[in-house]
Amino acid sequence: MTSQGLLDGKVAIVAGGGGGGIGAQTSRVLAAAGAAVAVVDIEAERAEQLREEIEARGGRARAITADVREQSGVAAITEATLAAFGRIDVLANVAGGMQQHAKWQPLADWDDEAWEKILAINLRYVFLLSRAVIPVMIEQGSGGAIVNITSISGVFGAPNHAPYGVAKAGLIHLTKSLCLEYGRYGIRCNAVSPGVVATAAIAGAVSDEENAEMWRSIPLERAGTPDDIAQAVLFFASELSAYVSGQMLLVDGGVSSRFPLGLPDPEPGESGA
Ligand SMILES: NC(=O)c1ccc[n+]([C@@H]2O[C@H](COP(=O)([O-])OP(=O)(O)OC[C@H]3O[C@@H](n4cnc5c(N)ncnc54)[C@H](O)[C@@H]3O)[C@@H](O)[C@H]2O)c1
């Protein structure tokens, strides 16, 4: 399967595009499809590493060190991307997560600061960055694609990490708002909601045994990979989804299809299938 050429001539910003998880793989996949990629990360080394990797494979990239939560960082991102590549066609908002801000706990145990920080890195920055990028897309006159990485935790009740679930649910709503407000300019906005993806953040959150148990409960019987998510981002970023906007795609190995009241999974039939 080749994606080559799907994003030829396009310029993509990947917010949180360094690191070792979904962000980095999104940067790689969009670059392999032909986009020039602005790899934005708060960690300079991570962004730089991705730039080197993409250029070594013959792609085009620029490393931008910025904090997406800050207005100054957001301004720097659009300016640096326009200076490097002259336009912006795709905005992939990948940065997010619980990060180091808090442990998982019931609502009454959360303090104000941790709540605010989790909303800032999962929801507020998407507002700031979208607000900066949309006028550029409108001015260019050739549409654009915004792709928000949300979470299965924004779709279902999310015990012990309410601020994260609230932020991701808000991001799903924001996705629909942008679809309605900017469709007339050919700007599409969609969301990808990962289930559980085997990244460092997840590996550290629970034990190996708990992880194995979790994988077994997934219909496809494995954890998601960063590439599973990045390919969905590519779909929404490219003309493959030219008539799709305001949608949220759960990329979760089938978890969300399960009947919620604990019916047993089917046993294999006589054929073993
Ligand atoms: N890993 C999962 O199982 C899972 C499940 C559902 C949703 N998600 C979502 O997927 C996204 C990616 O998660 P991941 O674990 O793969 O992370 P990742 O490995 O892609 O890391 C994200 C990058 O964002 C950067 N970053 C963090 N704060 C930043 C800031 N303020 N400004 C700029 N850059 C910043 C980090 O340095 C890191 O390189 C997140 O939005 C997360 O909520 C992940």
The ligand as an SDF file (V2000), in Angstrom:
LIG
                    3D

 44 48  0  0  0  0  0  0  0  0999 V2000
   -1.2670    6.5080   23.5870 N   0  0  0  0  0  0  0  0  0  0  0  0
   -2.5510    6.1930   23.6580 C   0  0  0  0  0  0  0  0  0  0  0  0
   -2.9670    5.0780   23.9700 O   0  0  0  0  0  0  0  0  0  0  0  0
   -3.5880    7.2340   23.3300 C   0  0  0  0  0  0  0  0  0  0  0  0
   -4.9440    6.8700   23.4090 C   0  0  0  0  0  0  0  0  0  0  0  0
   -5.9070    7.8290   23.0990 C   0  0  0  0  0  0  0  0  0  0  0  0
   -5.5090    9.0900   22.7230 C   0  0  0  0  0  0  0  0  0  0  0  0
   -4.1970    9.4130   22.6750 N   0  0  0  0  0  0  0  0  0  0  0  0
   -3.8420   10.7750   22.2680 C   0  0  0  0  0  0  0  0  0  0  0  0
   -2.9010   10.7120   21.2200 O   0  0  0  0  0  0  0  0  0  0  0  0
   -2.0730   11.8610   21.2500 C   0  0  0  0  0  0  0  0  0  0  0  0
   -0.6190   11.4400   21.1870 C   0  0  0  0  0  0  0  0  0  0  0  0
   -0.3000   10.6630   22.3150 O   0  0  0  0  0  0  0  0  0  0  0  0
    1.1140    9.9090   22.4360 P   0  0  0  0  0  0  0  0  0  0  0  0
    1.1000    9.2660   23.7750 O   0  0  0  0  0  0  0  0  0  0  0  0
    1.3650    9.0590   21.2480 O   0  0  0  0  0  0  0  0  0  0  0  0
    2.1220   11.1230   22.4880 O   0  0  0  0  0  0  0  0  0  0  0  0
    3.3940   11.3720   21.5460 P   0  0  0  0  0  0  0  0  0  0  0  0
    4.4360   10.3370   21.8300 O   0  0  0  0  0  0  0  0  0  0  0  0
    2.9340   11.5750   20.1610 O   0  0  0  0  0  0  0  0  0  0  0  0
    3.9270   12.7040   22.1570 O   0  0  0  0  0  0  0  0  0  0  0  0
    3.3580   13.9600   21.8720 C   0  0  0  0  0  0  0  0  0  0  0  0
    4.4540   14.9670   21.6660 C   0  0  0  0  0  0  0  0  0  0  0  0
    3.8830   16.2130   22.0510 O   0  0  0  0  0  0  0  0  0  0  0  0
    4.9060   16.9850   22.6150 C   0  0  0  0  0  0  0  0  0  0  0  0
    4.3210   18.0050   23.4740 N   0  0  0  0  0  0  0  0  0  0  0  0
    3.8220   17.8390   24.7180 C   0  0  0  0  0  0  0  0  0  0  0  0
    3.4200   19.0120   25.2200 N   0  0  0  0  0  0  0  0  0  0  0  0
    3.6600   19.9450   24.2570 C   0  0  0  0  0  0  0  0  0  0  0  0
    3.4700   21.3420   24.1970 C   0  0  0  0  0  0  0  0  0  0  0  0
    2.9370   22.0120   25.2290 N   0  0  0  0  0  0  0  0  0  0  0  0
    3.8240   21.9980   23.0580 N   0  0  0  0  0  0  0  0  0  0  0  0
    4.3700   21.3210   22.0160 C   0  0  0  0  0  0  0  0  0  0  0  0
    4.5930   19.9970   22.0390 N   0  0  0  0  0  0  0  0  0  0  0  0
    4.2360   19.3120   23.1440 C   0  0  0  0  0  0  0  0  0  0  0  0
    5.7490   15.9860   23.4030 C   0  0  0  0  0  0  0  0  0  0  0  0
    7.0800   16.4840   23.6380 O   0  0  0  0  0  0  0  0  0  0  0  0
    5.7170   14.7640   22.5070 C   0  0  0  0  0  0  0  0  0  0  0  0
    6.8650   14.7210   21.6480 O   0  0  0  0  0  0  0  0  0  0  0  0
   -2.4770   12.6310   22.5140 C   0  0  0  0  0  0  0  0  0  0  0  0
   -3.3690   13.6670   22.1780 O   0  0  0  0  0  0  0  0  0  0  0  0
   -3.1770   11.5860   23.3570 C   0  0  0  0  0  0  0  0  0  0  0  0
   -4.1210   12.1520   24.2390 O   0  0  0  0  0  0  0  0  0  0  0  0
   -3.2180    8.5160   22.9600 C   0  0  0  0  0  0  0  0  0  0  0  0
  1  2  1  0
  2  3  2  0
  2  4  1  0
  4  5  1  0
  4 44  2  0
  5  6  2  0
  6  7  1  0
  7  8  2  0
  8  9  1  0
  8 44  1  0
  9 10  1  0
  9 42  1  0
 10 11  1  0
 11 12  1  0
 11 40  1  0
 12 13  1  0
 13 14  1  0
 14 15  2  0
 14 16  1  0
 14 17  1  0
 17 18  1  0
 18 19  2  0
 18 20  1  0
 18 21  1  0
 21 22  1  0
 22 23  1  0
 23 24  1  0
 23 38  1  0
 24 25  1  0
 25 26  1  0
 25 36  1  0
 26 27  1  0
 26 35  1  0
 27 28  2  0
 28 29  1  0
 29 30  1  0
 29 35  2  0
 30 31  1  0
 30 32  2  0
 32 33  1  0
 33 34  2  0
 34 35  1  0
 36 37  1  0
 36 38  1  0
 38 39  1  0
 40 41  1  0
 40 42  1  0
 42 43  1  0
M  CHG  2   8   1  16  -1
M  END
$$$$
